[in-house]
Structure formats: C-alpha cells, structure tokens
C-alpha cells in the first residue's frame, strides 16, 4: 500500500471520528445526542437526520405491534363488505357509461385495502396484503361477469333476469368457464386497468418501514 493511500485512510478516520462526537438533535424528540450514539437516516431530499436510541426502540415496538395478531376474520368481513359496495359502483358506472375508468379501480383498491386494515384492528402485514388483493380481484371479475350477464339479459329473446342467468351458471357448473372468459375478454388494456386496483389494494396494508 502506497503512502498516499495510507494518508487518505488516516484522513477519512479523522473526519469520521470528528463527526462521531458531533452533537445533533434527535429528529423525533429533539434530544441532543452524539452522532455515534444515534441512528442516521437519509431523507428523500438527501438530508441526513438522526434518531436517538430511545426513539428507535419506540418506533421498532410500534412497527412490531402494527403487524402483530391481526383480526383475520374482521379483515375478511369488512373487506368483503367494501368489495360488495365497490362492485356495485363499478357495475353501475360501466353499464351506464360502457367505459372502464382506471381511477375507479385505484379507488376500489384503496377502499378495500383500507377496509381490510380497519377490520384487522388497524393492522398491516403480508397476510392482509394478500387478502386485500384477492378481494379486489374477485370484486373486479364478478362485477365484470354481472356486466356481461346484464347485456345478455337485455336481449328480448333471452327472457331471463340477471339473477336467473347467474344462478343457472352455478347450478350447471358453467360459472368457472364464464369467469375465465371474463378474464380473457378483459384484454391487455382491461387487465392493466385492473392492475392499478390490485396494486393499491396490495400497497395499503403494507407494513410501515423506517
């Protein structure tokens, strides 16, 4: 190792040592701490902030509680109710305008994701993310199925209501084929629009990170 490299390493150690003893304020509680006694974080604008050990312990405890023992039944129940409400809104908007709006799927994902978190006891976590995404996907597919049945029922020659068509598909076992057809007929654009809703539903129950 050359002398120049040794001098550079020594200079870096001196700088770091001087910074370690620097007095800063905890970003959370304002307490004065030495840099070496705190935890540094970089903000989105590139600014370095420091948090004391006591605040870090409190934050870690809060984050642990956030994902601990979620009420899965409550999450499913409230998420299902939210899904029914969103499905009805999606059904009426699409049937009246014959257009699928991406903003509505985003709101649907947000609403269902928030309901899942609320039903779980204001909890978050991977299980709740999966539940929210699945409920959103089911809501979208079933809503699209009923939209399709609505157009079929509107044909005078069919002479059947939407509910009769739906129950008939269940009793005959054709419901799964119809659901698969709904997914295939959505096309790339339709699936992309659905993806916005799924993304938001999955994102809302995501655990907080520091």
N, C-alpha and C positions, 0 to 999 in steps of 0.2 A: 504494500500500500504506500503510495507516494505521500510526501509531506503535505502537499496541497489538499489531498483528501482528508488527512488527519485534522488539518486546521478547520476544514469545513464541518467535520463531525463535531469537533470541540465547540465551534461557534453555535451549532444547532442545539447542543446540550445546554449551553449557557443561556440561549434565548428561551428554551423550554423551561429551564429552571427558574428564570426570572418571571415567566408567565405563571408558573405554578404557584408562586407566592402572591400573585396579584389579587387584590381584593375586588370582588364583584358582588352584585346583588342577585339573590335568587329571583328568577323571573316570576315565580308563583307567589311567594310570601314576602319577598323584599328583604329577607335577612341577609346580612353581609357574610360572605364566605370567601375562603381562598379558592382559587381556581382548582387546585389539586384536591380539594375536599368536596367538590361538586360534580355534577354531570353536565356536560356540554351538549347542546343540540344546535343544529343549523336550521334556521327558518327558511321559508320558501324564497325570500328575497336575499338569501345568502348571509344573513346576520347571525352571529353566534350568540346564543343565550345560555345561561347556566341555571341549574336547579339544584337545591340542596338535598342532602340525603333524606331528611325527614319528609320533604315533599315527594321525593321519588318513591318512598315507602308507601305514602298515602295514595299516590297515583297507581302504583302496582296493585295495591289492595282493592282499589275501586275497579280496576280493569279485571281483576280476578272475580270480583263479585258480579261484574257485568255478564259473565258467561256461566256463572255457577247455578246449577239446579233450575233450568228454565222450565216453565209450566208448558209442556208439550201439548197437553190436551187443550189448554186455553189458547195456545198459539194456533192449533188446528181449527178450533171453533171460531175464533174471531177472524182468522184468515179466510175461512170458508164463507162467513157472512160477508166479508169485504169482497170476496170473489163473486158472490151472487149479485151484489149491488153493482160491481164493475161490469159483470156480464150483461146485466140488463141495460146499463148505459151504452155499452158497446153495441149491443143488438139494435137498440132503437136508433142510435146515430148512424150505423152502417145501413140499416134498412131504409132510413129516410133520405140519406144523402148518397147512398151507393158508393161511399168512399171510406177508406180506412185511414185514419189520421194517426201519425206516429206519436204526436203529443199525447193522444189519449192512452196509448199503450204505456208511455212513460208515467203518466198519472196513475194508471192502473197498477203498474209495478210498485210505485211509491206507496199507494194506498194499501195494497195487500201486504207489502213488506212491513209497513208501519203497524198494520193491524196484527201481524204475526208477533212483532216485538212487544206490542202492548199486551196481547193475550198471554205471552210467555212471562209476564211480570216485569216488563221493561228490560228484558234481557236480550242479549245478542249471542251469536255463535254460528258455527258451521251448520249444525242441525237446523237451525232456524232459517239460515240462508237457503238451504235445500228445500225446506217446506215452502217458503215464500215463492221460490222459483217454480216449483211443481204446481202450486195452486194457481199461479199466474198462467202457466202453460195450459192447465186443464180449463181454466176460465176462457182463455182465448179459443181453444179448439172447440169446446162445447158451444160457445157463443156463435162461432162460425158455422157449426152444424145446424143450430136453430135458424140461423140466417138462411142457409140453404133450404131447410125444410119450409121456411116461410115462403120462399119463391115457388116451391113445388105446390104448397097448399093453395097458393093464389091462382093456380091453373083451374079453371072451372071444370075441366074433365076429371080432375083428381077426386073431388068431392070428399076430402078428408081434412081434418084440422091438423095443426102442427103437433099437438099432443098425441093425436092418434097415430100420426106418422112416426113420432119418436118412440112411443110405446110399442108400435108394431116392429120397429127395427130391433128393439130389445128382445121381444118375445121370439122373433125369428133368428136371433143371433147375428143379425147383419150389422149391428151397431159398430163393431170394431172395424169392419170394412169401410163403413161410412166415415168414421173418424180418420182412418188412414187416407181416404180420398180427400178429406178436408185439408189435411196436411200437405198432400201432393199438389192440390189445386191452389194452394196459397202462392206458390211460385217464389222465386228468389226475392222479389220486392216485398211480398207479403211476409215471408219469413224474416226478412231484415227488419221490417216494422215490428213484428212480434219480438225480435231480439232486443229492441230497445226496452220493452216492458220487462222482459226476463232479466236483463242486466240490472235495471233499477230494483227489481224485487230481490235479486240476489245481493245487491250492494247495501240496501238499507239495514239488514241485520248483521252486517259485517262488524266484527269486534273492533273497538277503537284501538288505535296504535299511537304510541308517542314517538 
